[in-house]
């Protein structure tokens, strides 16, 4: 297997760990003290039901967005555009909670302005994450040589 393939596989581990942490922390998967199976099952179903729509939103964004640019090797030059990391479940949850709070607490015009700013910030941050990923992977390839 090529060195680039090994770096890609190592990057998948972080995604799996984040998904498990999302289920536990963000959606309360581990916040139950149920003593009966029926109650535990009800809690798990409700936690997964809250996670499902945000997972669908994140997967649709991942499907519609081209993958970030990956490097060709340890000596590769940085591209002009690094691309953008797809929307994650955590980011979708954060934006959804923000939108609900802003629409509830503010008049429509100021809420729309703040939502627009938050969306722009999210896009900038995901561009920055793609750039950081590119340099991080390049550094790993350089360290392995």
N, CA, C and O atoms as a GROMACS GRO file, in nm:
protein
  580
    1UNK      N    1   0.085  -0.118   0.000
    1UNK     CA    2   0.000   0.000   0.000
    1UNK      C    3   0.090   0.124   0.000
    1UNK      O    4   0.192   0.128   0.068
    2UNK      N    5   0.051   0.222  -0.076
    2UNK     CA    6   0.129   0.345  -0.087
    2UNK      C    7   0.122   0.424   0.043
    2UNK      O    8   0.029   0.410   0.122
    3UNK      N    9   0.221   0.507   0.064
    3UNK     CA   10   0.229   0.589   0.185
    3UNK      C   11   0.110   0.685   0.195
    3UNK      O   12   0.060   0.710   0.305
    4UNK      N   13   0.067   0.738   0.084
    4UNK     CA   14  -0.049   0.828   0.084
    4UNK      C   15  -0.175   0.756   0.130
    4UNK      O   16  -0.257   0.813   0.201
    5UNK      N   17  -0.190   0.631   0.090
    5UNK     CA   18  -0.305   0.551   0.134
    5UNK      C   19  -0.304   0.528   0.284
    5UNK      O   20  -0.410   0.530   0.347
    6UNK      N   21  -0.186   0.505   0.341
    6UNK     CA   22  -0.177   0.486   0.486
    6UNK      C   23  -0.215   0.613   0.562
    6UNK      O   24  -0.280   0.607   0.666
    7UNK      N   25  -0.176   0.728   0.509
    7UNK     CA   26  -0.211   0.855   0.574
    7UNK      C   27  -0.362   0.876   0.568
    7UNK      O   28  -0.421   0.924   0.664
    8UNK      N   29  -0.425   0.840   0.456
    8UNK     CA   30  -0.571   0.853   0.445
    8UNK      C   31  -0.641   0.763   0.545
    8UNK      O   32  -0.738   0.805   0.608
    9UNK      N   33  -0.593   0.641   0.561
    9UNK     CA   34  -0.654   0.548   0.656
    9UNK      C   35  -0.637   0.599   0.799
    9UNK      O   36  -0.729   0.586   0.881
   10UNK      N   37  -0.523   0.655   0.830
   10UNK     CA   38  -0.501   0.710   0.964
   10UNK      C   39  -0.596   0.826   0.990
   10UNK      O   40  -0.638   0.846   1.104
   11UNK      N   41  -0.631   0.903   0.887
   11UNK     CA   42  -0.724   1.013   0.904
   11UNK      C   43  -0.867   0.969   0.930
   11UNK      O   44  -0.945   1.044   0.987
   12UNK      N   45  -0.903   0.848   0.888
   12UNK     CA   46  -1.038   0.796   0.910
   12UNK      C   47  -1.062   0.768   1.058
   12UNK      O   48  -1.174   0.782   1.106
   13UNK      N   49  -0.960   0.730   1.130
   13UNK     CA   50  -0.975   0.699   1.273
   13UNK      C   51  -1.030   0.818   1.349
   13UNK      O   52  -1.116   0.802   1.435
   14UNK      N   53  -0.980   0.935   1.319
   14UNK     CA   54  -1.026   1.056   1.387
   14UNK      C   55  -1.175   1.079   1.362
   14UNK      O   56  -1.247   1.118   1.454
   15UNK      N   57  -1.221   1.055   1.241
   15UNK     CA   58  -1.362   1.072   1.207
   15UNK      C   59  -1.449   0.976   1.287
   15UNK      O   60  -1.554   1.015   1.338
   16UNK      N   61  -1.407   0.850   1.296
   16UNK     CA   62  -1.485   0.752   1.372
   16UNK      C   63  -1.491   0.789   1.520
   16UNK      O   64  -1.596   0.776   1.583
   17UNK      N   65  -1.380   0.835   1.575
   17UNK     CA   66  -1.379   0.876   1.715
   17UNK      C   67  -1.468   0.998   1.738
   17UNK      O   68  -1.535   1.007   1.840
   18UNK      N   69  -1.469   1.091   1.642
   18UNK     CA   70  -1.556   1.208   1.655
   18UNK      C   71  -1.702   1.169   1.649
   18UNK      O   72  -1.784   1.225   1.723
   19UNK      N   73  -1.738   1.075   1.562
   19UNK     CA   74  -1.877   1.030   1.553
   19UNK      C   75  -1.923   0.967   1.684
   19UNK      O   76  -2.034   0.992   1.729
   20UNK      N   77  -1.839   0.885   1.743
   20UNK     CA   78  -1.874   0.822   1.870
   20UNK      C   79  -1.886   0.927   1.980
   20UNK      O   80  -1.978   0.920   2.062
   21UNK      N   81  -1.794   1.022   1.983
   21UNK     CA   82  -1.801   1.130   2.083
   21UNK      C   83  -1.925   1.216   2.063
   21UNK      O   84  -1.985   1.261   2.160
   22UNK      N   85  -1.965   1.241   1.937
   22UNK     CA   86  -2.087   1.317   1.910
   22UNK      C   87  -2.208   1.248   1.971
   22UNK      O   88  -2.292   1.313   2.035
   23UNK      N   89  -2.218   1.119   1.950
   23UNK     CA   90  -2.330   1.045   2.005
   23UNK      C   91  -2.335   1.052   2.156
   23UNK      O   92  -2.443   1.061   2.215
   24UNK      N   93  -2.220   1.047   2.218
   24UNK     CA   94  -2.216   1.050   2.364
   24UNK      C   95  -2.237   1.191   2.418
   24UNK      O   96  -2.324   1.213   2.503
   25UNK      N   97  -2.160   1.285   2.372
   25UNK     CA   98  -2.160   1.419   2.431
   25UNK      C   99  -2.273   1.508   2.381
   25UNK      O  100  -2.347   1.566   2.460
   26UNK      N  101  -2.284   1.520   2.250
   26UNK     CA  102  -2.377   1.617   2.193
   26UNK      C  103  -2.522   1.571   2.199
   26UNK      O  104  -2.612   1.655   2.206
   27UNK      N  105  -2.545   1.443   2.195
   27UNK     CA  106  -2.682   1.393   2.187
   27UNK      C  107  -2.724   1.312   2.308
   27UNK      O  108  -2.831   1.252   2.308
   28UNK      N  109  -2.641   1.309   2.411
   28UNK     CA  110  -2.679   1.247   2.538
   28UNK      C  111  -2.691   1.097   2.534
   28UNK      O  112  -2.767   1.040   2.612
   29UNK      N  113  -2.617   1.032   2.447
   29UNK     CA  114  -2.627   0.887   2.438
   29UNK      C  115  -2.583   0.819   2.568
   29UNK      O  116  -2.634   0.712   2.602
   30UNK      N  117  -2.490   0.879   2.638
   30UNK     CA  118  -2.443   0.819   2.763
   30UNK      C  119  -2.502   0.886   2.888
   30UNK      O  120  -2.452   0.864   2.998
   31UNK      N  121  -2.605   0.966   2.872
   31UNK     CA  122  -2.664   1.038   2.985
   31UNK      C  123  -2.791   0.970   3.035
   31UNK      O  124  -2.892   1.037   3.054
   32UNK      N  125  -2.786   0.845   3.054
   32UNK     CA  126  -2.903   0.775   3.105
   32UNK      C  127  -2.866   0.694   3.228
   32UNK      O  128  -2.754   0.645   3.242
   33UNK      N  129  -2.962   0.682   3.316
   33UNK     CA  130  -2.945   0.598   3.434
   33UNK      C  131  -3.058   0.496   3.437
   33UNK      O  132  -3.105   0.457   3.544
   34UNK      N  133  -3.101   0.454   3.320
   34UNK     CA  134  -3.212   0.359   3.309
   34UNK      C  135  -3.170   0.224   3.368
   34UNK      O  136  -3.059   0.176   3.346
   35UNK      N  137  -3.262   0.165   3.442
   35UNK     CA  138  -3.234   0.036   3.503
   35UNK      C  139  -3.306  -0.078   3.433
   35UNK      O  140  -3.281  -0.196   3.462
   36UNK      N  141  -3.394  -0.044   3.344
   36UNK     CA  142  -3.468  -0.147   3.270
   36UNK      C  143  -3.437  -0.134   3.121
   36UNK      O  144  -3.413  -0.025   3.069
   37UNK      N  145  -3.439  -0.248   3.056
   37UNK     CA  146  -3.403  -0.249   2.915
   37UNK      C  147  -3.496  -0.162   2.832
   37UNK      O  148  -3.451  -0.092   2.742
   38UNK      N  149  -3.625  -0.166   2.861
   38UNK     CA  150  -3.721  -0.088   2.784
   38UNK      C  151  -3.691   0.061   2.795
   38UNK      O  152  -3.698   0.132   2.694
   39UNK      N  153  -3.658   0.110   2.913
   39UNK     CA  154  -3.627   0.252   2.932
   39UNK      C  155  -3.494   0.288   2.865
   39UNK      O  156  -3.482   0.395   2.805
   40UNK      N  157  -3.397   0.201   2.875
   40UNK     CA  158  -3.269   0.226   2.810
   40UNK      C  159  -3.287   0.233   2.659
   40UNK      O  160  -3.231   0.320   2.592
   41UNK      N  161  -3.366   0.138   2.605
   41UNK     CA  162  -3.391   0.136   2.460
   41UNK      C  163  -3.462   0.264   2.415
   41UNK      O  164  -3.430   0.318   2.310
   42UNK      N  165  -3.558   0.310   2.493
   42UNK     CA  166  -3.629   0.435   2.461
   42UNK      C  167  -3.532   0.553   2.458
   42UNK      O  168  -3.539   0.637   2.368
   43UNK      N  169  -3.443   0.558   2.554
   43UNK     CA  170  -3.345   0.667   2.558
   43UNK      C  171  -3.253   0.663   2.435
   43UNK      O  172  -3.227   0.766   2.373
   44UNK      N  173  -3.206   0.545   2.401
   44UNK     CA  174  -3.116   0.532   2.286
   44UNK      C  175  -3.188   0.570   2.157
   44UNK      O  176  -3.130   0.636   2.072
   45UNK      N  177  -3.312   0.528   2.142
   45UNK     CA  178  -3.389   0.561   2.022
   45UNK      C  179  -3.408   0.712   2.011
   45UNK      O  180  -3.394   0.767   1.902
   46UNK      N  181  -3.440   0.779   2.121
   46UNK     CA  182  -3.458   0.925   2.116
   46UNK      C  183  -3.326   0.996   2.085
   46UNK      O  184  -3.325   1.093   2.008
   47UNK      N  185  -3.216   0.949   2.142
   47UNK     CA  186  -3.086   1.010   2.113
   47UNK      C  187  -3.050   0.993   1.966
   47UNK      O  188  -3.001   1.086   1.901
   48UNK      N  189  -3.074   0.874   1.913
   48UNK     CA  190  -3.044   0.849   1.773
   48UNK      C  191  -3.140   0.925   1.680
   48UNK      O  192  -3.101   0.966   1.571
   49UNK      N  193  -3.263   0.945   1.725
   49UNK     CA  194  -3.359   1.021   1.643
   49UNK      C  195  -3.319   1.167   1.632
   49UNK      O  196  -3.346   1.231   1.530
   50UNK      N  197  -3.256   1.221   1.735
   50UNK     CA  198  -3.208   1.359   1.724
   50UNK      C  199  -3.082   1.367   1.638
   50UNK      O  200  -3.056   1.468   1.574
   51UNK      N  201  -3.004   1.262   1.638
   51UNK     CA  202  -2.881   1.259   1.559
   51UNK      C  203  -2.909   1.238   1.410
   51UNK      O  204  -2.835   1.289   1.326
   52UNK      N  205  -3.014   1.165   1.377
   52UNK     CA  206  -3.041   1.126   1.238
   52UNK      C  207  -3.058   1.243   1.142
   52UNK      O  208  -2.992   1.244   1.038
   53UNK      N  209  -3.144   1.344   1.169
   53UNK     CA  210  -3.159   1.453   1.070
   53UNK      C  211  -3.030   1.530   1.047
   53UNK      O  212  -3.001   1.570   0.934
   54UNK      N  213  -2.953   1.550   1.152
   54UNK     CA  214  -2.828   1.624   1.135
   54UNK      C  215  -2.726   1.540   1.058
   54UNK      O  216  -2.646   1.594   0.982
   55UNK      N  217  -2.729   1.410   1.077
   55UNK     CA  218  -2.641   1.322   0.999
   55UNK      C  219  -2.678   1.326   0.851
   55UNK      O  220  -2.590   1.324   0.765
   56UNK      N  221  -2.807   1.330   0.822
   56UNK     CA  222  -2.852   1.337   0.683
   56UNK      C  223  -2.806   1.469   0.621
   56UNK      O  224  -2.759   1.471   0.507
   57UNK      N  225  -2.821   1.579   0.694
   57UNK     CA  226  -2.777   1.710   0.644
   57UNK      C  227  -2.627   1.707   0.614
   57UNK      O  228  -2.583   1.754   0.509
   58UNK      N  229  -2.549   1.652   0.707
   58UNK     CA  230  -2.404   1.645   0.688
   58UNK      C  231  -2.368   1.556   0.570
   58UNK      O  232  -2.278   1.589   0.493
   59UNK      N  233  -2.437   1.443   0.554
   59UNK     CA  234  -2.404   1.353   0.442
   59UNK      C  235  -2.444   1.414   0.307
   59UNK      O  236  -2.374   1.394   0.208
   60UNK      N  237  -2.555   1.489   0.303
   60UNK     CA  238  -2.593   1.557   0.179
   60UNK      C  239  -2.490   1.663   0.142
   60UNK      O  240  -2.456   1.679   0.024
   61UNK      N  241  -2.440   1.736   0.241
   61UNK     CA  242  -2.337   1.835   0.214
   61UNK      C  243  -2.209   1.768   0.166
   61UNK      O  244  -2.142   1.818   0.076
   62UNK      N  245  -2.175   1.655   0.226
   62UNK     CA  246  -2.055   1.582   0.186
   62UNK      C  247  -2.068   1.530   0.043
   62UNK      O  248  -1.970   1.528  -0.032
   63UNK      N  249  -2.189   1.487   0.006
   63UNK     CA  250  -2.212   1.435  -0.129
   63UNK      C  251  -2.202   1.546  -0.233
   63UNK      O  252  -2.149   1.525  -0.342
   64UNK      N  253  -2.254   1.665  -0.200
   64UNK     CA  254  -2.258   1.775  -0.296
   64UNK      C  255  -2.130   1.856  -0.303
   64UNK      O  256  -2.109   1.930  -0.399
   65UNK      N  257  -2.045   1.842  -0.205
   65UNK     CA  258  -1.922   1.922  -0.200
   65UNK      C  259  -1.804   1.838  -0.244
   65UNK      O  260  -1.789   1.725  -0.197
   66UNK      N  261  -1.721   1.890  -0.331
   66UNK     CA  262  -1.602   1.813  -0.369
   66UNK      C  263  -1.509   1.797  -0.248
   66UNK      O  264  -1.503   1.883  -0.160
   67UNK      N  265  -1.438   1.689  -0.247
   67UNK     CA  266  -1.347   1.660  -0.136
   67UNK      C  267  -1.233   1.762  -0.135
   67UNK      O  268  -1.198   1.815  -0.240
   68UNK      N  269  -1.176   1.790  -0.018
   68UNK     CA  270  -1.062   1.881  -0.012
   68UNK      C  271  -0.944   1.825  -0.091
   68UNK      O  272  -0.931   1.704  -0.109
   69UNK      N  273  -0.860   1.913  -0.137
   69UNK     CA  274  -0.743   1.874  -0.216
   69UNK      C  275  -0.644   1.804  -0.125
   69UNK      O  276  -0.608   1.856  -0.019
   70UNK      N  277  -0.599   1.687  -0.166
   70UNK     CA  278  -0.495   1.616  -0.092
   70UNK      C  279  -0.364   1.628  -0.167
   70UNK      O  280  -0.362   1.653  -0.288
   71UNK      N  281  -0.256   1.611  -0.098
   71UNK     CA  282  -0.124   1.630  -0.157
   71UNK      C  283  -0.081   1.506  -0.232
   71UNK      O  284  -0.133   1.396  -0.210
   72UNK      N  285   0.014   1.524  -0.322
   72UNK     CA  286   0.064   1.413  -0.402
   72UNK      C  287   0.184   1.347  -0.337
   72UNK      O  288   0.219   1.235  -0.372
   73UNK      N  289   0.247   1.415  -0.245
   73UNK     CA  290   0.365   1.359  -0.180
   73UNK      C  291   0.426   1.459  -0.083
   73UNK      O  292   0.375   1.571  -0.070
   74UNK      N  293   0.533   1.421  -0.016
   74UNK     CA  294   0.592   1.509   0.085
   74UNK      C  295   0.654   1.637   0.030
   74UNK      O  296   0.676   1.732   0.104
   75UNK      N  297   0.683   1.639  -0.100
   75UNK     CA  298   0.745   1.759  -0.158
   75UNK      C  299   0.647   1.838  -0.244
   75UNK      O  300   0.688   1.927  -0.318
   76UNK      N  301   0.520   1.808  -0.235
   76UNK     CA  302   0.419   1.874  -0.319
   76UNK      C  303   0.402   2.020  -0.278
   76UNK      O  304   0.413   2.056  -0.161
   77UNK      N  305   0.377   2.102  -0.377
   77UNK     CA  306   0.351   2.244  -0.354
   77UNK      C  307   0.205   2.264  -0.314
   77UNK      O  308   0.118   2.191  -0.362
   78UNK      N  309   0.177   2.361  -0.227
   78UNK     CA  310   0.037   2.384  -0.188
   78UNK      C  311  -0.047   2.432  -0.306
   78UNK      O  312   0.001   2.508  -0.389
   79UNK      N  313  -0.172   2.387  -0.314
   79UNK     CA  314  -0.259   2.431  -0.424
   79UNK      C  315  -0.309   2.573  -0.400
   79UNK      O  316  -0.299   2.626  -0.290
   80UNK      N  317  -0.361   2.634  -0.503
   80UNK     CA  318  -0.416   2.770  -0.490
   80UNK      C  319  -0.544   2.768  -0.406
   80UNK      O  320  -0.567   2.860  -0.328
   81UNK      N  321  -0.625   2.663  -0.422
   81UNK     CA  322  -0.747   2.651  -0.343
   81UNK      C  323  -0.747   2.513  -0.278
   81UNK      O  324  -0.740   2.411  -0.347
   82UNK      N  325  -0.754   2.509  -0.146
   82UNK     CA  326  -0.748   2.384  -0.073
   82UNK      C  327  -0.883   2.312  -0.068
   82UNK      O  328  -0.890   2.197  -0.025
   83UNK      N  329  -0.989   2.379  -0.112
   83UNK     CA  330  -1.121   2.320  -0.103
   83UNK      C  331  -1.184   2.353   0.032
   83UNK      O  332  -1.147   2.451   0.097
   84UNK      N  333  -1.278   2.271   0.073
   84UNK     CA  334  -1.350   2.298   0.197
   84UNK      C  335  -1.391   2.165   0.259
   84UNK      O  336  -1.436   2.074   0.190
   85UNK      N  337  -1.376   2.156   0.389
   85UNK     CA  338  -1.422   2.038   0.463
   85UNK      C  339  -1.575   2.039   0.459
   85UNK      O  340  -1.638   2.144   0.472
   86UNK      N  341  -1.634   1.923   0.441
   86UNK     CA  342  -1.780   1.914   0.440
   86UNK      C  343  -1.836   1.942   0.579
   86UNK      O  344  -1.765   1.931   0.679
   87UNK      N  345  -1.959   1.978   0.582
   87UNK     CA  346  -2.029   2.007   0.708
   87UNK      C  347  -2.030   1.881   0.793
   87UNK      O  348  -2.065   1.773   0.746
   88UNK      N  349  -1.991   1.895   0.919
   88UNK     CA  350  -1.993   1.782   1.012
   88UNK      C  351  -2.122   1.782   1.091
   88UNK      O  352  -2.195   1.882   1.092
   89UNK      N  353  -2.150   1.673   1.157
   89UNK     CA  354  -2.271   1.665   1.240
   89UNK      C  355  -2.263   1.766   1.354
   89UNK      O  356  -2.364   1.829   1.387
   90UNK      N  357  -2.146   1.782   1.412
   90UNK     CA  358  -2.129   1.878   1.521
   90UNK      C  359  -2.154   2.020   1.473
   90UNK      O  360  -2.220   2.099   1.540
   91UNK      N  361  -2.100   2.053   1.356
   91UNK     CA  362  -2.120   2.187   1.300
   91UNK      C  363  -2.267   2.210   1.264
   91UNK      O  364  -2.320   2.319   1.286
   92UNK      N  365  -2.332   2.107   1.210
   92UNK     CA  366  -2.475   2.119   1.177
   92UNK      C  367  -2.557   2.141   1.304
   92UNK      O  368  -2.650   2.222   1.304
   93UNK      N  369  -2.523   2.070   1.411
   93UNK     CA  370  -2.594   2.088   1.538
   93UNK      C  371  -2.573   2.228   1.592
   93UNK      O  372  -2.668   2.293   1.638
   94UNK      N  373  -2.450   2.274   1.586
   94UNK     CA  374  -2.418   2.409   1.636
   94UNK      C  375  -2.495   2.516   1.559
   94UNK      O  376  -2.553   2.607   1.618
   95UNK      N  377  -2.496   2.505   1.427
   95UNK     CA  378  -2.568   2.603   1.345
   95UNK      C  379  -2.719   2.594   1.367
   95UNK      O  380  -2.786   2.697   1.372
   96UNK      N  381  -2.772   2.473   1.380
   96UNK     CA  382  -2.915   2.456   1.403
   96UNK      C  383  -2.957   2.519   1.536
   96UNK      O  384  -3.057   2.590   1.542
   97UNK      N  385  -2.880   2.494   1.641
   97UNK     CA  386  -2.911   2.554   1.771
   97UNK      C  387  -2.902   2.706   1.765
   97UNK      O  388  -2.985   2.776   1.823
   98UNK      N  389  -2.803   2.756   1.695
   98UNK     CA  390  -2.788   2.901   1.681
   98UNK      C  391  -2.906   2.961   1.605
   98UNK      O  392  -2.960   3.064   1.647
   99UNK      N  393  -2.946   2.898   1.496
   99UNK     CA  394  -3.058   2.950   1.417
   99UNK      C  395  -3.186   2.953   1.499
   99UNK      O  396  -3.260   3.051   1.495
  100UNK      N  397  -3.212   2.848   1.573
  100UNK     CA  398  -3.332   2.843   1.655
  100UNK      C  399  -3.329   2.954   1.760
  100UNK      O  400  -3.429   3.022   1.780
  101UNK      N  401  -3.216   2.972   1.826
  101UNK     CA  402  -3.205   3.075   1.930
  101UNK      C  403  -3.219   3.215   1.871
  101UNK      O  404  -3.288   3.299   1.928
  102UNK      N  405  -3.155   3.240   1.758
  102UNK     CA  406  -3.162   3.373   1.698
  102UNK      C  407  -3.303   3.404   1.647
  102UNK      O  408  -3.352   3.515   1.666
  103UNK      N  409  -3.367   3.308   1.584
  103UNK     CA  410  -3.501   3.333   1.532
  103UNK      C  411  -3.603   3.350   1.645
  103UNK      O  412  -3.704   3.419   1.629
  104UNK      N  413  -3.576   3.289   1.759
  104UNK     CA  414  -3.666   3.299   1.872
  104UNK      C  415  -3.647   3.432   1.945
  104UNK      O  416  -3.744   3.492   1.992
  105UNK      N  417  -3.522   3.480   1.955
  105UNK     CA  418  -3.491   3.594   2.042
  105UNK      C  419  -3.484   3.727   1.970
  105UNK      O  420  -3.495   3.831   2.035
  106UNK      N  421  -3.464   3.729   1.839
  106UNK     CA  422  -3.444   3.854   1.767
  106UNK      C  423  -3.552   3.876   1.661
  106UNK      O  424  -3.614   3.780   1.614
  107UNK      N  425  -3.573   4.002   1.625
  107UNK     CA  426  -3.659   4.027   1.507
  107UNK      C  427  -3.594   3.965   1.382
  107UNK      O  428  -3.476   3.933   1.383
  108UNK      N  429  -3.671   3.950   1.279
  108UNK     CA  430  -3.627   3.876   1.161
  108UNK      C  431  -3.503   3.934   1.094
  108UNK      O  432  -3.409   3.860   1.064
  109UNK      N  433  -3.499   4.065   1.071
  109UNK     CA  434  -3.386   4.125   0.997
  109UNK      C  435  -3.253   4.108   1.071
  109UNK      O  436  -3.157   4.063   1.010
  110UNK      N  437  -3.244   4.143   1.200
  110UNK     CA  438  -3.116   4.121   1.269
  110UNK      C  439  -3.079   3.972   1.279
  110UNK      O  440  -2.962   3.936   1.273
  111UNK      N  441  -3.180   3.887   1.294
  111UNK     CA  442  -3.152   3.743   1.302
  111UNK      C  443  -3.093   3.693   1.171
  111UNK      O  444  -2.999   3.614   1.171
  112UNK      N  445  -3.148   3.737   1.058
  112UNK     CA  446  -3.098   3.695   0.927
  112UNK      C  447  -2.955   3.744   0.908
  112UNK      O  448  -2.872   3.671   0.854
  113UNK      N  449  -2.925   3.867   0.950
  113UNK     CA  450  -2.787   3.919   0.939
  113UNK      C  451  -2.691   3.834   1.021
  113UNK      O  452  -2.583   3.799   0.973
  114UNK      N  453  -2.728   3.801   1.144
  114UNK     CA  454  -2.639   3.721   1.228
  114UNK      C  455  -2.623   3.580   1.174
  114UNK      O  456  -2.514   3.523   1.179
  115UNK      N  457  -2.731   3.523   1.123
  115UNK     CA  458  -2.722   3.390   1.065
  115UNK      C  459  -2.630   3.391   0.943
  115UNK      O  460  -2.550   3.299   0.925
  116UNK      N  461  -2.641   3.495   0.860
  116UNK     CA  462  -2.554   3.507   0.744
  116UNK      C  463  -2.407   3.516   0.786
  116UNK      O  464  -2.321   3.452   0.725
  117UNK      N  465  -2.378   3.595   0.889
  117UNK     CA  466  -2.241   3.606   0.938
  117UNK      C  467  -2.190   3.473   0.991
  117UNK      O  468  -2.076   3.436   0.966
  118UNK      N  469  -2.274   3.400   1.064
  118UNK     CA  470  -2.233   3.270   1.119
  118UNK      C  471  -2.209   3.169   1.007
  118UNK      O  472  -2.116   3.088   1.016
  119UNK      N  473  -2.291   3.173   0.903
  119UNK     CA  474  -2.269   3.082   0.791
  119UNK      C  475  -2.138   3.115   0.720
  119UNK      O  476  -2.064   3.025   0.680
  120UNK      N  477  -2.110   3.244   0.702
  120UNK     CA  478  -1.984   3.284   0.640
  120UNK      C  479  -1.865   3.241   0.724
  120UNK      O  480  -1.764   3.195   0.672
  121UNK      N  481  -1.878   3.255   0.857
  121UNK     CA  482  -1.771   3.212   0.947
  121UNK      C  483  -1.751   3.061   0.936
  121UNK      O  484  -1.637   3.013   0.935
  122UNK      N  485  -1.860   2.986   0.929
  122UNK     CA  486  -1.851   2.841   0.918
  122UNK      C  487  -1.780   2.801   0.789
  122UNK      O  488  -1.697   2.710   0.788
  123UNK      N  489  -1.814   2.867   0.680
  123UNK     CA  490  -1.749   2.837   0.552
  123UNK      C  491  -1.600   2.870   0.560
  123UNK      O  492  -1.516   2.791   0.514
  124UNK      N  493  -1.565   2.986   0.618
  124UNK     CA  494  -1.424   3.022   0.632
  124UNK      C  495  -1.350   2.919   0.715
  124UNK      O  496  -1.239   2.877   0.680
  125UNK      N  497  -1.410   2.877   0.826
  125UNK     CA  498  -1.345   2.782   0.916
  125UNK      C  499  -1.322   2.648   0.847
  125UNK      O  500  -1.219   2.585   0.868
  126UNK      N  501  -1.418   2.605   0.766
  126UNK     CA  502  -1.402   2.477   0.697
  126UNK      C  503  -1.298   2.486   0.586
  126UNK      O  504  -1.231   2.387   0.556
  127UNK      N  505  -1.282   2.605   0.524
  127UNK     CA  506  -1.171   2.625   0.430
  127UNK      C  507  -1.038   2.617   0.505
  127UNK      O  508  -0.943   2.555   0.458
  128UNK      N  509  -1.033   2.679   0.620
  128UNK     CA  510  -0.911   2.677   0.702
  128UNK      C  511  -0.879   2.534   0.746
  128UNK      O  512  -0.762   2.496   0.748
  129UNK      N  513  -0.979   2.456   0.780
  129UNK     CA  514  -0.956   2.317   0.820
  129UNK      C  515  -0.901   2.236   0.703
  129UNK      O  516  -0.815   2.150   0.724
  130UNK      N  517  -0.947   2.261   0.583
  130UNK     CA  518  -0.894   2.190   0.466
  130UNK      C  519  -0.747   2.225   0.446
  130UNK      O  520  -0.665   2.138   0.416
  131UNK      N  521  -0.714   2.352   0.463
  131UNK     CA  522  -0.575   2.394   0.450
  131UNK      C  523  -0.489   2.330   0.558
  131UNK      O  524  -0.380   2.281   0.530
  132UNK      N  525  -0.538   2.330   0.682
  132UNK     CA  526  -0.463   2.269   0.792
  132UNK      C  527  -0.444   2.120   0.770
  132UNK      O  528  -0.338   2.065   0.799
  133UNK      N  529  -0.547   2.053   0.719
  133UNK     CA  530  -0.537   1.909   0.691
  133UNK      C  531  -0.430   1.882   0.587
  133UNK      O  532  -0.353   1.787   0.600
  134UNK      N  533  -0.425   1.965   0.483
  134UNK     CA  534  -0.327   1.946   0.376
  134UNK      C  535  -0.185   1.954   0.434
  134UNK      O  536  -0.102   1.867   0.408
  135UNK      N  537  -0.158   2.059   0.511
  135UNK     CA  538  -0.024   2.075   0.568
  135UNK      C  539   0.007   1.968   0.672
  135UNK      O  540   0.121   1.922   0.682
  136UNK      N  541  -0.092   1.926   0.749
  136UNK     CA  542  -0.073   1.823   0.850
  136UNK      C  543  -0.035   1.691   0.784
  136UNK      O  544   0.059   1.624   0.828
  137UNK      N  545  -0.107   1.653   0.679
  137UNK     CA  546  -0.077   1.528   0.608
  137UNK      C  547   0.060   1.536   0.540
  137UNK      O  548   0.134   1.438   0.538
  138UNK      N  549   0.092   1.650   0.484
  138UNK     CA  550   0.223   1.665   0.421
  138UNK      C  551   0.334   1.649   0.524
  138UNK      O  552   0.437   1.588   0.495
  139UNK      N  553   0.313   1.702   0.643
  139UNK     CA  554   0.413   1.689   0.749
  139UNK      C  555   0.429   1.544   0.791
  139UNK      O  556   0.540   1.498   0.817
  140UNK      N  557   0.318   1.469   0.797
  140UNK     CA  558   0.326   1.327   0.830
  140UNK      C  559   0.405   1.251   0.725
  140UNK      O  560   0.487   1.164   0.758
  141UNK      N  561   0.382   1.281   0.599
  141UNK     CA  562   0.457   1.215   0.492
  141UNK      C  563   0.604   1.251   0.498
  141UNK      O  564   0.690   1.167   0.471
  142UNK      N  565   0.634   1.374   0.534
  142UNK     CA  566   0.774   1.416   0.545
  142UNK      C  567   0.842   1.345   0.661
  142UNK      O  568   0.958   1.305   0.650
  143UNK      N  569   0.770   1.329   0.772
  143UNK     CA  570   0.828   1.261   0.889
  143UNK      C  571   0.852   1.114   0.861
  143UNK      O  572   0.945   1.055   0.917
  144UNK      N  573   0.769   1.052   0.776
  144UNK     CA  574   0.786   0.910   0.746
  144UNK      C  575   0.899   0.882   0.650
  144UNK      O  576   0.951   0.771   0.645
  145UNK      N  577   0.938   0.982   0.573
  145UNK     CA  578   1.051   0.962   0.478
  145UNK      C  579   1.184   0.954   0.546
  145UNK      O  580   1.286   0.938   0.479
   0.00000   0.00000   0.00000
